[in-house]
Amino acid sequence: MRSFKTLDDMGDIAGKRVLLREDLNVPMVDGRVSDDTRLRATVPTVAELADRGAIVLILAHFGRPKLPSADLSLAQLATPYAAVLGRSVQYVDWEGDAAAVAALQPGDVAILENTRFFGGEERNDPTTVARFAALGDLYVNDAFSAAHRAHASTEGLAHVLPAFAGRAMEAELDALDKALGNPAHPVAAVVGGAKVSTKLDVLRHLVARVDHLIIGGGMANTFLAARGVAVGKSLCEHELTGTADAIFTAAEAANCTIHLPYDVVVAKEFAANPPSLRTCNVHEVGADEMILDIGPAAVEALADVLKTCRTLVWNGPLGAFETLPFDAATVALARTAAALTSEGSLVSVAGGGDTVAALNQAGASDSFSFVSTAGGAFLEWMEGKELPGVAALSR
């Protein structure tokens, strides 16, 4: 049973003013939205609320303003957002906002000005919370990507207005529960990335919750070094080999198998298709070589592991995937996971910026059970931390 209310629990909302927290923090180039993924993710919630006769007042931040400025105003999003929604979108600034909101009719959609133009937003200041709350009757949080921040618009409002999860938030929380909350075992986790130091809390949390921990990227080199493997010029945090040993010990105690590559793709320089490129056993890396991807034999073995699993959670690439051909392992394993998901034997949940890019590169995103575009919030969830925006909905 869910611990939070959804749009299904709202009852009759015709004529009600709904403060809807969304993530509209999209990239812009020369005044144009260059990637509208986040805008499209909001459509189901906005459309449903408006079609049910609510007055939809969208709260969002944009950038990291020190002071209000035109280049970080949400006024510039009204037109491109209307094109994505397929309906009219009004812009309401913070001057005279109460009068502007009072003039809106049931079914109208309006974007309020950048919440971070208020200094009290990021401090979760009660005065700012009250200022926002005065404009609405109900509160809906649909921005999981901002749920790790206890701000006025992401956490504070849930304490002063009836609070609900939007459709995107609902889908995210349901997927995360299937991945690590109440997953079907065996569970595998793929954790990649450059440095162990950025994922320490993730690794410590996962070894107690998953059956198979697959470590890739530069961070795998630190674990290999902890096992006495000479990794040459590879990116490696040698000072953290003791920490890696402790994670090995914790995994053994929890019956979690850690998987490291036993064949690797190496080169003497980090460049696309370098002439020194070769695949070798992990114990044959030269002193002047660097590990840049997992080898094909290891990928095949990892694919066999996934075939025994019911659940997969994935964060981070296995190699330096941005540079060819060091995307090969990530692409191959992602396609295996996608195929297993498509045939119904695996629930696959992935998240994080690099992860989304890597899965898109593999053409596997659409076949995963769920792909989260959240960065920091997804990582903190993988660390087992309570997310303030989610916890507030549960209260």
GUMAR-730031 format. One record per residue: residue number from 1; residue in three letters; x, z, y of N, C-alpha, C in turn. Coordinates in steps of 0.001 Angstrom, whole numbers. Each point is the difference from the previous one (the first is absolute). Example, Ala and Ser with C-alpha at 12.3 -4.5 7.8 and 13.67 -1.06 7.14 Angstrom:
<sites>
  guro  torgu      n.x      n.z      n.y     ca.x     ca.z     ca.y      c.x      c.z      c.y
     1    ALA    13190     7800    -5690     -890        0     1190      900        0     1200
     2    SER     -350     -720     1050      820       60     1190     -770      730     1090
</sites>
This chain:
<sites>
  guro  torgu      n.x      n.z      n.y     ca.x     ca.z     ca.y      c.x      c.z      c.y
     1    MET      850        0    -1202     -850        0     1202      879        0     1243
     2    ARG     -369     -848      960      792     -100     1225     -111     1261      838
     3    SER     1100      294      718       -2     1175      879     -343     -392     1435
     4    PHE     -306    -1268      230     -263     -469     1364    -1303     -810        8
     5    LYS     -628      -75     1164    -1223     -781      156      350    -1420      436
     6    THR     -852     -950     -389      207    -1399      352    -1188     -502      822
     7    LEU        7    -1280      334    -1116     -579      756    -1310      129     -753
     8    ASP       74      132    -1324    -1222      153     -807     -705     1319      280
     9    ASP      727      960      563     -557     1332      244     -517      183     1435
    10    MET        0    -1077      800     -283      148     1433    -1480       32      334
    11    GLY     -852     -518     -882    -1418      -41      318     -299    -1064     1056
    12    ASP    -1074      214      753     -419     -962     1037      909      155     1222
    13    ILE      712    -1056      344      922       81     1136     -403     -945     1124
    14    ALA    -1191     -573      -78     -454     -911     1051        5      717     1353
    15    GLY      680     -595      969       73      576     1336     1028     1103      163
    16    LYS      626      424    -1110     1021     1047       82     1334     -615      462
    17    ARG      754      770      786     1326     -442      446     1029      500    -1016
    18    VAL      682     -933     -637      983      334    -1038     1404     -229      529
    19    LEU      764     1080      101     1424     -117      347      749     -373    -1267
    20    LEU      538    -1194      -26      636     -552    -1193     1502     -151      225
    21    ARG      796      804     -723     1462     -103      131      504    -1101     -923
    22    GLU      594    -1024      587      566    -1107     -752     1478     -149      367
    23    ASP      722     -773     -794     1382     -342      313       27    -1438      505
    24    LEU      112     -152     1311       77    -1327      621     1399     -262      542
    25    ASN      976      741     -498     1366     -100      520      685    -1239     -594
    26    VAL     -447    -1159      445      462    -1275     -559     1193     -543      789
    27    PRO      856     -811     -643     1106     -620      728     -509    -1116      906
    28    MET      578      -98     1190     -394    -1052      937     1241     -728      496
    29    VAL     -116    -1309      139     1085     -835      522     -576     -872     1108
    30    ASP      560      129     1192     -464     -780     1156    -1506      152      220
    31    GLY     -478     1250     -153    -1402      284      263     -966     -410    -1096
    32    ARG      532     -453    -1127     -856     -413    -1118      272      878    -1215
    33    VAL    -1037      298     -778      155      772    -1232      717     -871    -1026
    34    SER     1162      473     -488      783     -813     -943     -351      285    -1462
    35    ASP     -642     1138     -268     -438      337    -1358    -1270      835      126
    36    ASP    -1131     -562     -428    -1286      692      192     -464      769    -1230
    37    THR      939      311     -928     -366      708    -1237     -766     1286      298
    38    ARG      504      804      924     -667     1275      304    -1367     -216      630
    39    LEU     -142    -1026      812    -1313     -275      586    -1006     -361    -1085
    40    ARG      419     -842     -938     -910     -427    -1078     -409     1167     -888
    41    ALA      905      974     -160     -304     1154     -860    -1132      860      560
    42    THR     -256     -107     1298    -1033      836      629    -1395     -613     -103
    43    VAL      -90    -1278     -338    -1266     -722       94    -1133      638     -823
    44    PRO      219      377    -1275    -1132      554     -766     -658     1211      659
    45    THR      802      922      513     -566     1210      616     -699     -315     1308
    46    VAL      661     -758      865     -596     -324     1304    -1301     -775     -185
    47    ALA       28     -997     -866    -1187     -820     -208    -1160      816     -567
    48    GLU      294      875     -967    -1069      806     -596     -624      941     1023
    49    LEU      834      678      788     -520      932     1004     -853     -736     1033
    50    ALA      501    -1142      483     -752     -756     1009    -1300     -546     -578
    51    ASP       59     -492    -1234    -1210     -552     -626    -1042     1078     -274
    52    ARG      452     1241     -125     -944     1110     -196     -504      558     1322
    53    GLY      357     -655     1096     -549      368     1304      780     1035      769
    54    ALA     1194      335     -455      827      960      740      629     -671     1217
    55    ILE      369      803      961      846     -437     1120     1428      355     -403
    56    VAL      808    -1002     -255     1319      213     -605     1070       72     1088
    57    LEU      614     1174      108     1035      245     1006     1335      175     -721
    58    ILE      874     -986      129     1238        0     -772     1121      702      751
    59    LEU      568     1008     -669     1174      716      510     1228     -516     -743
    60    ALA     1063     -260      736     1240     -458     -630     1159      238      941
    61    HIS     1197       79     -582     1208       60      839      647    -1376      -17
    62    PHE      904     -213      932      728    -1265       51     1394      288      556
    63    GLY      997     -157     -876     1374      261      427      262     1470      250
    64    ARG     1072      252      734      391     1384      330      168      142     1514
    65    PRO    -1099      -49      737      104       38     1467      463     1351      530
    66    LYS      894      -46      974      362     1218      741    -1044      236     1094
    67    LEU     -436    -1109      612    -1026       22     1029     -935    -1184     -242
    68    PRO    -1234       60      508     -895    -1154     -140      618    -1257      600
    69    SER     -136    -1122     -725      563    -1258      502     -825    -1159     -545
    70    ALA      -21    -1091      742     -819    -1154     -380      448     -596    -1328
    71    ASP     1320       21     -262      482     -644    -1223     -330      803    -1251
    72    LEU     -429     1266      167     -425      791    -1149    -1481      375       81
    73    SER     -732     -725      831    -1440      218      110     -719     -727    -1127
    74    LEU    -1045      618     -532     -799     -638    -1044     -956    -1053      567
    75    ALA       -6     -162     1330     -819    -1047      605      380    -1368     -557
    76    GLN     1299     -179     -281      483    -1304     -471     -454     -322    -1428
    77    LEU     -564      999     -709     -442     -244    -1375    -1476     -372     -111
    78    ALA     -759      192     1057    -1450     -226      -88     -331    -1423     -455
    79    THR      650    -1000      571     -301    -1390     -347      455     -365    -1416
    80    PRO     1285      265     -367      392     -326    -1385     -765      816    -1042
    81    TYR     -366     1231      336     -740      825     -947    -1411     -550     -196
    82    ALA     -619     -487     1080    -1330     -601     -101       32    -1225     -919
    83    ALA     1094     -763       62      133    -1181     -856       73      397    -1476
    84    VAL      691     1104     -281      117      478    -1388    -1340      559     -489
    85    LEU     -665      768      855    -1273      623     -390    -1147    -1003      -79
    86    GLY      101    -1065      798    -1111     -942       65    -1172      560      783
    87    ARG      278      916      920    -1042      565      863      638      446     1309
    88    SER     -805      195     1007      504      365     1330      649     1389      -27
    89    VAL     1107      135      727      691     1283      129      224      287     1478
    90    GLN     -470     1139      457      214      397     1390     1210      925       90
    91    TYR      597       33     1168     1130      910      258     -455     1050     1007
    92    VAL      302     1256     -286     -365     1104      887     1252      779      349
    93    ASP      333       55     1288     1176      790      381     -403     1461      170
    94    TRP      980      858      275     -295     1424       61     -579      427     1352
    95    GLU      -31     -916      967     -624      292     1294    -1473     -407      -83
    96    GLY     -869      927      173    -1425     -318      -81     -468     -350    -1388
    97    ASP      717      504    -1010     -342     -359    -1373    -1375      518     -409
    98    ALA     -382     1185      480    -1291      573     -388    -1143     -909      445
    99    ALA       88     -529     1212    -1049     -887      510      -10    -1313     -784
   100    ALA     1195     -518     -311       91    -1258     -747     -567      161    -1402
   101    VAL      304     1132     -630     -517      260    -1343    -1522      154       30
   102    ALA     -521      666     1031    -1447      212      126     -752    -1316      117
   103    ALA      675    -1040      497     -650    -1298      188      -15     -844    -1273
   104    LEU      744      430    -1025       66     -774    -1240    -1297      123     -792
   105    GLN     -306    -1051     -752    -1235      -55     -775      305      115    -1499
   106    PRO     -992      416     -821      207       49    -1449      532    -1330     -538
   107    GLY     1017       98     -838      635    -1188     -547     1197     -489      790
   108    ASP      189      542     1218     1154     -405      819     1291      589     -558
   109    VAL     1101     -714      226     1331      459     -396      887       22     1234
   110    ALA      684     1117      210      899      112     1150     1319      634     -422
   111    ILE     1075     -492      583     1320      613     -184      263      885     1204
   112    LEU      280     1272     -251      403      895     1075     1502     -161      242
   113    GLU      453      438     1151     1402     -174      365      928      793     -923
   114    ASN     1242     -425      -58     1066      605     -799      -67     1534       47
   115    THR     -218      621    -1158     -122     1465      -36     1270      686      488
   116    ARG     1141     -653     -146     1268      623      394      252      -54     1502
   117    PHE     -924     -627      749       81       98     1458     -354     1424      440
   118    PHE     -636      759     -915     -240     1424      237     1173      783     -575
   119    GLY      672      778      812     1117      801     -493     -413      966    -1091
   120    GLY    -1263      421       24     -471      971     -982     -319     -575    -1360
   121    GLU        0    -1337     -143     -307     -623    -1289      987      455    -1066
   122    GLU     1295     -174      264      992      299    -1034      213     1504     -180
   123    ARG     -395      799      977       78     1468     -129    -1257      568     -646
   124    ASN     -993     -861     -270    -1284      458     -536     -599     1070      907
   125    ASP       99     -258     1288     -437      958     1013    -1530      139      -15
   126    PRO     -524     1224      -74    -1446      196      -72     -767     -639     1159
   127    THR      614      -31     1185     -662     -621     1150     -179    -1493     -222
   128    THR     1020     -626     -561      -87    -1433     -300    -1002     -259    -1116
   129    VAL        5      851    -1026     -982     -120    -1078    -1410       57      578
   130    ALA     -234      963      889    -1326      157      612     -356    -1216      858
   131    ARG     1003     -551      682     -201    -1196      841     -462    -1180     -850
   132    PHE      656     -199    -1135     -408    -1071     -909    -1377      291     -598
   133    ALA     -182     1224     -473    -1225      365     -722    -1245     -150      869
   134    ALA      144      195     1320    -1146     -100      907     -616    -1403       -2
   135    LEU      762     -982     -453     -484    -1375        7     -801     -356    -1257
   136    GLY       96      828    -1047     -601     -394    -1279     -894     1056     -618
   137    ASP     -761     -436    -1004     -842      906     -785      599      266    -1380
   138    LEU      696     -999     -532      576       80    -1340     1427     -530       45
   139    TYR      805      408     -984     1406     -426      -66      283     -631    -1358
   140    VAL      649    -1160       16      425     -666    -1224     1489     -302      112
   141    ASN      762      422    -1001     1428     -333      -36      210    -1080    -1048
   142    ASP      506    -1139      443      247    -1136     -885     1475     -400       24
   143    ALA      845      892      551     1414     -349      236      916      868     -859
   144    PHE       86     -315    -1295      893      763     -874     1442      -64      499
   145    SER      393    -1127      563     1388     -168      436      398      974     1102
   146    ALA     -987      605      668      296     1006     1027     -394     1403     -455
   147    ALA     -385      137    -1279     -532     1276     -492     1069     1070     -188
   148    HIS     1286     -379       57     1061      995     -135      312      668     1332
   149    ARG     -737     -387     1045      215      585     1321    -1212      856      385
   150    ALA      255     1212      430    -1079      885      440     -216     -193     1501
   151    HIS     -596    -1120      355     -270     -324     1393    -1474      251      309
   152    ALA     -341      -36     1290    -1386      259      403     -959     -978     -661
   153    SER      364    -1283      -43     -918    -1017     -528       69     -153    -1512
   154    THR     1027      582     -635      125     -136    -1454     -369     1274     -753
   155    GLU       76     1142      669     -246     1282     -665     -939      898      789
   156    GLY      248      126     1282     -772      929      824    -1491     -281        7
   157    LEU     -368    -1284      115    -1420     -352       88     -781      378    -1250
   158    ALA      667       23    -1155     -692      323    -1256     -482     1445      -26
   159    HIS      514      827      903     -408     1411       42    -1163      243      949
   160    VAL     -302     -974      873    -1029      248     1021    -1205     -931     -115
   161    LEU      107    -1058     -806    -1122     -905     -243     -183     -172    -1513
   162    PRO    -1216     -310     -459     -166     -336    -1420      956    -1135     -366
   163    ALA      798      188    -1064     1120     -903     -279     -182     -726    -1329
   164    PHE      367    -1282       -4     -166     -854    -1179     1214     -927     -141
   165    ALA      233     -454    -1215     1039     -998     -249     -605    -1389       89
   166    GLY      705     -912      676     -426    -1393       43      298     -687    -1321
   167    ARG     -401    -1265     -123      142     -700    -1277     1466     -217     -378
   168    ALA      870     -300      981     1417     -195     -320      637     1321     -424
   169    MET     -321     1073      717      517     1321     -365     -506      404    -1381
   170    GLU    -1276     -231     -261     -595      334    -1294      721     -738    -1137
   171    ALA      234    -1304      189      678     -793    -1026     1419      494     -230
   172    GLU      681      352     1091     1379      489     -102       41     1315     -779
   173    LEU     -853      933      358       15     1312     -650     -407      -94    -1470
   174    ASP     -945     -878     -299     -397     -189    -1399     1163     -585     -810
   175    ALA      708     -979      594     1132     -621     -698     1127      999     -225
   176    LEU      286      812     1015     1083      975     -125     -337     1073    -1032
   177    ASP    -1278      347      -90     -397      975    -1011      219     -571    -1402
   178    LYS     -300    -1285     -179      216     -636    -1306     1489     -121     -319
   179    ALA      829      -99     1045     1433     -207     -222      735     1288     -337
   180    LEU     -273     1074      739      733     1252     -249     -884     1235      -48
   181    GLY    -1210      -77      554     -868     1182       -8     -519      302    -1391
   182    ASN     -716     -966     -559     -526      129    -1374      242    -1307     -754
   183    PRO     1267     -330     -240      306    -1301     -604     -182      -13    -1516
   184    ALA     -167    -1211     -522       40     -192    -1451     1467     -108     -407
   185    HIS      408      781     -973     1401      -17     -468      138     -975    -1162
   186    PRO     1224     -519     -229     1247      267      718        2     -605     1417
   187    VAL      714      683      897      136     -432     1391     1444     -409      254
   188    ALA      187    -1146      628     1330     -435      430       47      -47     1520
   189    ALA     1145      338      546      220     -143     1440     1245     -844      216
   190    VAL     -101     -993      867     1164     -773      443      350      492     1400
   191    VAL     1219      490      166      455      447     1315     1299     -716      323
   192    GLY      -33     -805     1046     1185     -722      426      313      290     1449
   193    GLY      988     -672      499      413      221     1382     1495      205       74
   194    ALA      491       57     1214     1450       22      194      627     1349     -342
   195    LYS     -637     1086      454      681     1299      -68     -839     1059     -705
   196    VAL      647      782     -847     -641     1140     -655     -475     1007     1046
   197    SER      782      166     1070     -296     1031     1001    -1377     -187      631
   198    THR     -495    -1250       65    -1315     -241      606    -1145      223     -978
   199    LYS      305      118    -1282    -1052      114    -1012      163     1249     -879
   200    LEU      813      953      448      248     1196     -823    -1286      728     -348
   201    ASP     -844      238     1009    -1231      749     -257     -937     -776     -924
   202    VAL       13    -1331      120     -816     -836     -880      453      173    -1448
   203    LEU     1310     -119     -222      543       89    -1362     -266     1372     -609
   204    ARG      203     1040      774     -225     1368     -505    -1454      208     -381
   205    HIS     -899     -567      790    -1431      157     -276     -410     -807    -1232
   206    LEU      536    -1218     -105     -447     -897    -1057      450      425    -1396
   207    VAL     1202      556     -116      495      312    -1357     -921      978     -724
   208    ALA     -735      795      751     -908      960     -633    -1381     -604     -283
   209    ARG     -225    -1257      466    -1350     -555      -92      -86    -1311     -773
   210    VAL     1142     -657     -204      -44    -1301     -685      779       77    -1311
   211    ASP     -262     -973     -856      679      -46    -1298     1259     -857       47
   212    HIS       -8     -993      887     1148     -895      141      314     -182     1482
   213    LEU     1237      270      394      441     -188     1381     1058    -1102       20
   214    ILE     -359    -1123      595      881    -1167       75      647       -7     1377
   215    ILE     1307      143       43      720       88     1275      761    -1298      245
   216    GLY     -220     -594     1160      651    -1260      344      570       37     1399
   217    GLY      417    -1158      470      579      -88     1336     1348      690       71
   218    GLY      494      175     1217     1289      658      193       23     1418     -545
   219    MET    -1177      659       -2      -28     1386     -461      346      120    -1483
   220    ALA     -233    -1054     -790      359       44    -1419     1510      170     -173
   221    ASN      766     -526      966     1465       97     -101      472     1447       56
   222    THR     -689      817      791      360     1420       88     -249      685    -1344
   223    PHE    -1094     -360     -663     -293      576    -1316      983     -507    -1050
   224    LEU      391    -1268      112     1011     -534     -927     1330      727      205
   225    ALA      370      211     1257     1253      712      295      -41     1421     -551
   226    ALA    -1176      621       52     -141     1360     -535      209       19    -1511
   227    ARG     -210    -1151     -640      210     -128    -1444     1409     -508     -316
   228    GLY      854      -33     1023     1392     -380     -228      279    -1484       35
   229    VAL     -990     -794      445      185    -1453       82      721     -355     1307
   230    ALA     1039     -816      -86      709     -476     1189     -814    -1139      614
   231    VAL     -447      173     1237     -904     -976      612      696     -875     1046
   232    GLY     1334       29       26      749     -877      895     -327      225     1463
   233    LYS     -276    -1088      724     -293       70     1432    -1494      159      269
   234    SER     -786      278    -1024    -1455       93      152     -391     1093      985
   235    LEU    -1132     -207      654     -591     1060      804     -249     1195     -914
   236    CYS      565     1143      345     -109     1170     -877      253     1259      814
   237    GLU     -857     1004     -177      192     1292      671      707      944     -979
   238    HIS     1305     -141      -69      780      783     -979     -171     1503      210
   239    GLU     -263      400     1237     -162     1431      282    -1290      561     -590
   240    LEU     -882     -875     -465    -1277      455     -563      -63     -117    -1520
   241    THR     1137     -218     -649      -27     -108    -1468     -418     1321     -634
   242    GLY      330     1107      625     -440     1304     -504    -1511      130       64
   243    THR     -584     -515     1081    -1457        1      141     -635     -884    -1065
   244    ALA      622    -1154     -250     -503     -891    -1047       39      698    -1358
   245    ASP     1087      749     -268       93      761    -1256    -1149      996     -126
   246    ALA     -333      653     1122    -1091      981      -22    -1338     -676     -315
   247    ILE     -179    -1226      495    -1240     -740     -279      -40     -425    -1468
   248    PHE     1161     -393     -550       76     -286    -1441     -429     1219     -817
   249    THR      493     1169      396     -311     1240     -721    -1493      328       81
   250    ALA     -565     -160     1217    -1429      276      187     -850     -969     -813
   251    ALA      429    -1259      -56     -741    -1002     -760        4      327    -1488
   252    GLU     1158      426     -498      106      350    -1418     -926     1154     -341
   253    ALA      -56      992      900     -863     1159     -235    -1473     -379        9
   254    ALA     -340    -1067      761    -1401     -414      128     -368    -1139     -952
   255    ASN      930     -346     -915     -225    -1116     -928     -259    -1319      724
   256    CYS      694     -179     1118      -76    -1243      761     1274     -797     -276
   257    THR     -151    -1251     -407     1164     -853     -279      401     -750     1263
   258    ILE     1241      177      438      519     -753     1144      659    -1275     -509
   259    HIS     -385    -1126      560      524    -1301     -411      941     -541     1071
   260    LEU     1244     -244     -395      990     -624      873      411    -1333     -617
   261    PRO      452     -954      817      387    -1304     -554     1271       88     -838
   262    TYR       48     -785    -1086     1243      -57     -756      663    -1364      120
   263    ASP     -706     -964      612      708    -1191      461     -403     -223     1452
   264    VAL      904     -550      788     -202     -104     1439      526    -1339      513
   265    VAL     -487     -376     1161      463    -1208      678      941      445     1119
   266    VAL     1220     -519      -19     1016      445      951      581    -1190      762
   267    ALA      634      315     1116      725     -997      794     1047      728      822
   268    LYS      969     -750      491     1063      604      813     -394       59     1476
   269    GLU    -1035     -756      346     -504       44     1375    -1517      -56      -33
   270    PHE     -613      619     1023    -1458       16       71     -448    -1191      849
   271    ALA     -367    -1063     -675     -450    -1215      663     -895     -754     -970
   272    ALA     -762     -933      523     -878     -785     -860      821     -873     -944
   273    ASN     -323       60    -1288      649     -824    -1033     1525      -58      142
   274    PRO      672     1152        2     1454        5      188      723     -602    -1213
   275    PRO     1173     -614      214      724     -621    -1112      478     1008    -1047
   276    SER      156     1257      402      489     1025     -928    -1110      630     -837
   277    LEU    -1219     -517      123    -1160      564     -694      184      -27    -1515
   278    ARG     -292     1147     -654        8       21    -1459     -864     1160     -500
   279    THR     -380      -82    -1260     -746     1068     -654      917      642    -1034
   280    CYS       10     1337      -19      899      679     -929     -601     1322     -457
   281    ASN      593      581    -1038     -357     1351     -416      341      964     1131
   282    VAL     -789     1056      109      195      928     1112     1382      660      -32
   283    HIS      647       29    -1180     1331      603     -105     1122     -999      313
   284    GLU     -371    -1226      395     1001    -1034      255       42     -435     1464
   285    VAL     -550      826      887       16     -333     1426     1420      154      536
   286    GLY      508    -1045      635     1360       31      533      113      881     1230
   287    ALA     1190      461      276      237      876     1152     -315     -707     1316
   288    ASP       77    -1350        0     -268     -761     1224    -1393     -635       -8
   289    GLU     -877      459     -922    -1347     -563     -101    -1063     1016      408
   290    MET    -1172     -524      353    -1132      874      338    -1227     -408     -806
   291    ILE     -748     1013     -439    -1243     -235     -748    -1105     -341     1002
   292    LEU     -651    -1142     -206    -1020     -451      952    -1370     -218     -638
   293    ASP      -82       72    -1325    -1289     -104     -676      150      494    -1434
   294    ILE    -1132      231     -641      -31      356    -1414       82    -1284     -816
   295    GLY      651       43    -1139      180    -1180     -836    -1214     -333     -846
   296    PRO      -28    -1206     -575    -1173     -463     -760     -286      800    -1264
   297    ALA     1027      482     -693     -249      794    -1217     -694     1317      355
   298    ALA      448      628     1095     -631     1250      447    -1443     -247      421
   299    VAL     -237    -1112      677    -1368     -321      431     -911     -173    -1214
   300    GLU      516     -652    -1024     -789     -196    -1221     -327     1339     -660
   301    ALA      971      891      -14     -227     1328     -581    -1032      780      818
   302    LEU       77     -121     1332     -964      690      857    -1404     -585     -174
   303    ALA      -74    -1298     -202    -1299     -633     -256     -621      570    -1280
   304    ASP      851      230    -1007     -492      594    -1250     -518     1423      235
   305    VAL      656      737      909     -462     1346      344    -1395      -74      627
   306    LEU     -182     -921      959    -1300     -115      671    -1105     -353     -983
   307    LYS      339     -760    -1038    -1016     -388     -990     -523     1193     -797
   308    THR      745     1117       12     -449     1210     -701     -766      941      924
   309    CYS      -51     -330     1302     -564      924      990    -1430     -377      390
   310    ARG     -723      993      515    -1374     -209      476      -65      -26     1524
   311    THR      989      631      648      -17      131     1464     1391     -280      552
   312    LEU       46     -668     1162     1267     -279      682     -150      280     1482
   313    VAL      973      720      561       76      159     1459     1358     -539      423
   314    TRP       22     -815     1055     1216     -751      354      308      171     1485
   315    ASN     1231      384      305      458       80     1393     1460     -416       73
   316    GLY      257    -1143      593     1369     -466      221      444    -1086     -961
   317    PRO      825     -937      488      490    -1104     -843     1126      432     -933
   318    LEU      233     -795    -1038     1046      296     -986     1373     -491      443
   319    GLY       28     -995      888     1267     -545      482     -107     -340     1473
   320    ALA     1032     -679      522        1     -407     1407     -881    -1239      144
   321    PHE    -1327      200     -141     -922    -1111     -229     -104     -977     1175
   322    GLU      395      429     1204     -119     -896     1150      975    -1161      -81
   323    THR     1049      149     -819     1043    -1016      -88       16     -603    -1413
   324    LEU     -198    -1315      -86       15     -670    -1305     1409      -42     -577
   325    PRO      150      159    -1311    -1037      116    -1027     -269     1444     -406
   326    PHE      237      947      912      -73     1417     -372    -1425      551       23
   327    ASP     -960     -934       43    -1410      381     -136     -491     -173    -1435
   328    ALA      849     -531     -872     -437     -421    -1333     -609     1131     -819
   329    ALA      648     1171      -32     -496     1106     -815    -1341      513      530
   330    THR      -85      179     1318    -1242      482      602    -1140     -958     -291
   331    VAL      244    -1293      189    -1030    -1016     -221     -437       -6    -1464
   332    ALA      965       44     -919     -329      -67    -1431     -815     1211     -441
   333    LEU      433     1200      395     -728     1196     -442    -1363       94      676
   334    ALA      -79     -415     1266    -1295       13      708     -983     -944     -683
   335    ARG      486    -1145     -447     -896     -949     -685     -449      537    -1352
   336    THR      871      728     -673     -410      642    -1261    -1100     1020      271
   337    ALA      207      839     1030    -1000     1019      345    -1319     -652      390
   338    ALA       76    -1096      750    -1209     -709      423     -756     -554    -1206
   339    ALA      742     -571     -955     -639     -558    -1195     -668     1091     -831
   340    LEU      684     1145     -156     -572     1111     -765    -1251      542      685
   341    THR       16       13     1338    -1167      459      757    -1161     -967     -190
   342    SER      313    -1285       79    -1049    -1018     -130     -681       53    -1360
   343    GLU      771      350    -1033     -607       52    -1337     -669     1343     -275
   344    GLY       89      931      977     -747     1250     -101      706     1146     -683
   345    SER     1287     -153     -323      698     1075     -711      757      941      930
   346    LEU       91     -333     1308      810      795      927     -724      158     1330
   347    VAL      -21     1232      528     -424      249     1381     1270       41      836
   348    SER      113     -903      982     1239     -117      773     -261      236     1476
   349    VAL      722      955      567     -140      349     1407     1375      -73      644
   350    ALA       93     -724     1112     1285     -164      684     -173      241     1486
   351    GLY     1086      385      665      -78      218     1438     1359       68      650
   352    GLY      -10     -110     1337     1236       -2      781      311    -1404      481
   353    GLY      551     -109     1217      236    -1300      620      815     -961     -837
   354    ASP     1176      442     -457      851     -873     -811     -690     -376    -1302
   355    THR     -746      930     -553     -686     -250    -1262    -1047    -1093      159
   356    VAL     -795       93     1054    -1033    -1004      251      650    -1374      169
   357    ALA     1094      -57      768      694    -1275      216      529     -555    -1317
   358    ALA      557      880     -843      560     -443    -1276    -1099     -508     -938
   359    LEU    -1132      695      -44    -1097     -424     -873     -615    -1312      494
   360    ASN      -58     -155     1326     -486    -1266      552      942    -1138     -385
   361    GLN     1302      283       69     1008     -996     -364     -155     -407    -1469
   362    ALA     -396      957     -829     -180     -277    -1430    -1347     -644     -295
   363    GLY     -869      -52     1006    -1348     -520     -229     -821      920     -873
   364    ALA      333     1301       34     -625      958     -923     -991      937      675
   365    SER      -20       31     1324     -811      998      716    -1470      -29     -396
   366    ASP     -562    -1209      -65    -1438     -118     -246     -399      480    -1392
   367    SER      971       59     -916     -315      411    -1367      220     1491     -240
   368    PHE      664      698      934      147     1453     -133    -1355      653      246
   369    SER     -224     1154     -621    -1268      712      199     -197      360     1463
   370    PHE     1086      426      652      -92      396     1405     1382      -81      629
   371    VAL       68     -603     1174     1256      -56      755     -246      624     1363
   372    SER      679     1092      274     -162      724     1252      951     -541     1052
   373    THR     -531     -259     1185      857     -447     1099      580     1184      773
   374    ALA     -390     1217     -390      509     1186      688     1472      223     -329
   375    GLY      779      385      986     1416      269     -205      260     1476     -195
   376    GLY      104      727     1128      312     1424      -50    -1023      813     -757
   377    ALA    -1283     -334      137    -1047      761     -691      104     -188    -1509
   378    PHE      293    -1227     -442      133     -256    -1437     1200      758     -563
   379    LEU     1098       -6      753     1209      693     -454     -247     1510      -94
   380    GLU     -665      565     1005     -274     1441      -33     -957      355    -1130
   381    TRP     -942     -900     -298     -878      237    -1150      826        0    -1284
   382    MET      964     -924     -124      850      -34    -1190      892     1238      -97
   383    GLU      241      643     1127      784     1235        9     -855     1214     -363
   384    GLY    -1306     -212     -136     -892     1104     -347     -433      835     1184
   385    LYS      219     -519     1213     -354      770     1193    -1480     -161      331
   386    GLU     -571     1037      600    -1370      -77      482      -19     -829     1277
   387    LEU     -888     -973       76     -121     -833     1196    -1093      592      887
   388    PRO      338      399     1225     -967      700      852    -1316     -744      205
   389    GLY       82    -1340      188    -1215     -771      220     -913      -30    -1201
   390    VAL      577       48    -1195     -780       35    -1248     -541     1397     -245
   391    ALA      854      998      198     -416     1385     -228    -1175      368      916
   392    ALA       13     -493     1230    -1082      319      943    -1326     -574     -484
   393    LEU       31    -1184     -613    -1222     -579     -547     -532      827    -1165
   394    SER      931      568     -772     -397      783    -1180     -629     1320      382
   395    ARG      284      484     1199     -609     1258      433    -1436     -218      450
</sites>
